[in-house]
Amino acid sequence: MTFDPFAEHDAPDQPHDRPQDDTTTVTTTAVTAAGEHKVRVTLKAGAGYDAPWITIDGTDVHDAADQLGDTDGVKQLVELTVSAAKFLHRSYGPAQQRSSAGSSSGSGQRQAGKPAGANEAPNGEKRYCEHGQRLYKSGFSEKTGKNWGAFDCPEKVCDREWANNRK
């Protein structure tokens, strides 16, 4: 049976194999020579590079497991990491970059958002409805896992025309 340190339950009476006698102190010092293996556990809050993450280094599997078993310590570390990530995102996130990107001359930084040409139909195709020239839009469907392109009415009255269909 494995112990899940993050499950909602009461902590075990003896979470670690440590002496219960208060007069006994056990100190373990691990010296890792160059080239010896260590264990690193990486906890990521999401799939993207912008998601906060925490690494826990252990001298071996048991040391890493002991560190993860400290549920109060790990929860506190996670809360602090999330708080710091939110602060950084508010202070230096995409909105900050966009406002400073207009004032910098040729900084070379890529701006967030759609790339140039994303609102232009392939091969310069244009379509019209009774309300004028349709607006080309494109995106990625999470549902189908495919890219899509469509022409929308400028007044949002007429039905959408998909780029791969001709009406």
Secondary structure, DSSP 8 states (H G I E B T S, - for coil): ----TTSSS---S--S-----TT----------TT---EEEEEESSSSTTS-EEEEEESSHHHHHHHHH-HHHHHHHHHHHHHHHHHHHHHHSHHHHHHHHTTSSS-----SS--TTTTS-GGG---EETTEE-EEEEEEETTTTEEEEEEE-TTS-S--EETT---
